[in-house]
Amino acid sequence: MRLPRTVDPSVRRSRKQHISREEVEHIAWLAHLELAEEEKALFTQQFNRILDYFRKIDETDTENVPPTYHVLDLVNVFRKDYVKESLPKEESLKNAPEKEKGFFKSPRIV
């Protein structure tokens, strides 16, 4: 099988591909996508490049680096929760387009 010219020859020679052409076809099938032969080859190349990049990242020595869960030092800001009287039922249903027996009525979704 010949690959289109858009495919990088280094990927073609790679002995250890992470994602095979068949896996790309399966992913396309799951996503309900029809791919041309050129696109299958291109996506196989692109997926493998991405995974190669992750392999390079995995090689980085992170022994003394603390885990980072967010790039910014953000903390959730919580307000104190106060109990107070809620809106009366009539007031909350006042602008409802449809109501039934004291509740909001919505279209059946099934």
C-alpha angles and dihedrals in degrees: 000000000000120000121219119260091254091072116095109243091221089066090050091055094044110119095200112049115178097205121036127210089250090056090051088051090050092050089049090050091051090050091046091240126146111215128193117230090256091053092050090053092044094049091047088054094045095048090050092049090053092050091047088055090052089051089056090050090050089057091061114110106241097162096123098030116105116228116268117210096178131017091228123054094243126160126193111254111219125189124213112267113233124192112230138156114285128228114284114256093242091052094050093048093044096099098031111128090217132014135174130191093345096312137098110265117215134177116275111258113200 
